[in-house]
């Protein structure tokens, strides 16, 4: 009997697999498979909160593991039989351990599943900045009528059609952002690791990592949507921020480690940057005494840009297709390159 361990319960209801969908996984694997569902609710964030005794028991001799990332301990428990690991997250975090690398398993993630709601978040954040809502929110907290600030050009009010959007990253999220921004009349440019392998639809220009300075110079809004890897840590640093046009905005829906937050605060304080909207931070939860909380030009959301009632429909479509491919010996969708980390 072949074993599949399903560890997709979560302490957060939106990330916990509904019972009817859990049953559909059992049917998809079919005869000859023992599908063990972990029911204990854990943190569905990156690699989860570490293996519980229930997870360890489920993983013993598992050929397939479906979860929120995978820890080294679970890889060890699965042993030599492990052949396929899938994470319901897009980021692979610390899942790429020496244990996983040395196993015989392929690793798939959920990149693209969160693309549409994250693009919605980006467009909402652009509107928030371009129309001066951050100024209005701050004034409301003080009980102050800020019409003068918003009509006397103390705060630049921009039309979407005048905005140049720069995407750092042009994967599933970047493509969804480009599609929505272009539909609203914005001009969109992007950089990605392998520009020759991507279609340029909705873009006026697509470059590689070495073109990041050129992208920054031409971006009224810089959107960070690139995976977190060794190469991308602090990719958006002082030198990149300094190249942004005066009055530009920075949006981050990727990972906090990619952005130099101290350099960001410095450019906000100097007046060079008009503001930023961050869904991710270097430390999460963001400490109560962190300068980002109280800065008048900063708006923070708590890592929720991907939250959507449509998540499980898209996630299950991916998993079920890959189960079918796996059983037929085909190539799985969303294979992770363990060398590059996404």
VOMAR-759148 format. One record per residue (C-alpha): residue in one letter; x, y, z. Coordinates in steps of 0.02 Angstrom, whole numbers, plus 50000, padded with zeros to 5 digits. Layout:
AXYZ...
This chain:
X500005000050000X500715016949948X500535031350070X500115049750044X500185061450194X499045076750184X499515090350309X498415104750250X497495109550408X497845126550482X497515137050636X496885150350515X495215144650441X495525152050268X497085141250246X496305125250315X495715112850184X493815110550186X493225092850228X492425089950057X494035094449968X495045083350085X493895069050034X494195072949851X496065070149876X495715052749942X494665049049787X495995056249672X497355044649736X496175029949720X496435011449751X498105005749816X498415021849912X498265025150097X497905043850117X498265049850293X497525066750338X498325076750478X496895085150570X497875095050699X497835113550657X499545121350639X500325137050569X500115137450380X501575148950352X503125143750255X503675127550336X502285127250464X502615126750649X503675111150654X503115093050651X501885087050783X501815068750833X500315066950718X501305073850570X502775062550608X501645047150614X500805052050450X502465054750363X503235037850403X503585029050237X502555042150142X502835042549954X501895059049937X501795073450060X500585087950034X500775101850162X501255119650202X503095117250166X504055102550236X505285101750378X506885091650382X506135080650518X504675075650406X505855071650261X506825060350378X505245051550436X504675048350258X506355040550219X506855033050053X505075030949992X504755049749975X504545054449792X503465070249786X503275084849904X502025098749871X501825114849970X500205124649963X501235140449984X502075149749842X503665153449939X504705138349986X505505146350138X506635134450230X505925118750148X507465116550039X508505108250173X509995096650147X508805082450188X507605087050048X509025090249926X509775073149959X508105064149946X507405056849785X505865067949793X505325081449672X504655097349750X503185107649686X502465123849752X500905134449725X501625148949628X500285157649527X498865151849639X498915168349735X499235179149581X497515186649553X497135192249732X498915198749752X498725208749592X497095215649662X498055221049818X499385229549712X498115239349610X497195244449769X498845250149845X499295260149690X497615268849698X497865272049884X499505280749848X499105289449684X497495297249749X498255302949914X497235291550027X498735289650144X498655308350177X496775307650204X496915292950325X498235301850429X497195317850433X495645308250484X496545300850634X496955318650688X495195324950652X495915336750522X495115341950355X496585339750234X495835347550079X497235360150067X498575346650065X497665337149929X497255352249818X498795363249834X500015350149769X500815347049939X500425328949896X500575323849713X498925316949650X499185305849499X498075298049367X498325279749328X498685283849146X500175294449200X500985281149307X502505270749261X502485254249356X504095244349378X503955225949423X505405217449510X504905199849464X503845194049319X503185177149370X501365173049403X501075187849517X502045199949407X501075194749252X499405196849342X499945214149405X500505219249230X498855213649155X497815223649279X498915239149275X498955239449086X497055237849079X496955253649186X498105263249070X499745262149165X501415259349078X502255243549143X504075238049139X504865222949225X506445213449263X506615194849294X508015182049306X507725174649133X506925188049025X507125178448863X505985164648927X504505176148962X503185183648850X503145202648853X501255204548846X500665220348938X502465226648952X503385240248859X505055233148914X505745217549000X507525216149063X508625205149170X509365207649344X510735219049278X509395230749212X508675234249385X509465251749393X508625256449228X506965249849293X507125260249451X507465276249354X505855273849255X504675268649396X503435279949482X502865264349575X504095250249610X503235233749646X504275219949728X503595203049673X505145192149662X505485175949758X506555176549914X508205167649878X510015169949927X510245180949775X508745192249809X509085196549992X509125215650003X509055216949814X508085233149838X509395242549936X509995260349956X510745260949782X509115255549698X507995266749803X509095281649765X508765279449578X506875280449595X506115296949535X505715309349671X503955306349733X503965287749690X503115274149791X503735256849842X502565241849860X503125224949928X502105208949910X503605197149904X504615195050064X505285207950186X507075201950170X507145208149989X506935226450040X508165236550146X506905244050266X508145255850349X508615263250180X506765264450139X506405274350297X507865285850260X507185289950087X505445292750157X506125304650290X507125314450162X505595317250054X506365308049907X505015294549915X503185299249935X502675283250024X502595264450029X501355250450056X502045234350131X501165217750147X502765209350207X504115214950328X505825209250382X505125203850550X503385196350560X502375200250659X503095217750648X503695222650824X502595235450910X504035247750926X504595246650744X504755263250651X503685257150507X502115257150616X502115275650654X502865283050497X501585294350411X502105288550238X501995269950274X500455258850260X500625240850321X499505225850293X499885209750391X500475197950252X498725195550181X498875200749998X498535182749944X496995180450055X495505175749948X493955165149956X494485157949788X496105150449853X495555132449879X494725131049709X496365135949623X497455125949743X496435110149722X496425111749533X498335112049539X498495097649662X497225086449574X498055089249405X499735084949480X499055069349565X498445063449396X500115067549315X501065058949455X500065042849442X500365042749254X502225046249273X502105063349191X503015079649226X502245089249370X501725107449361X502635120549467X504235110749494X505415120149610X507215122449557X508095118249720X509685126649663X508865143549635X507565141849773X505945143849673
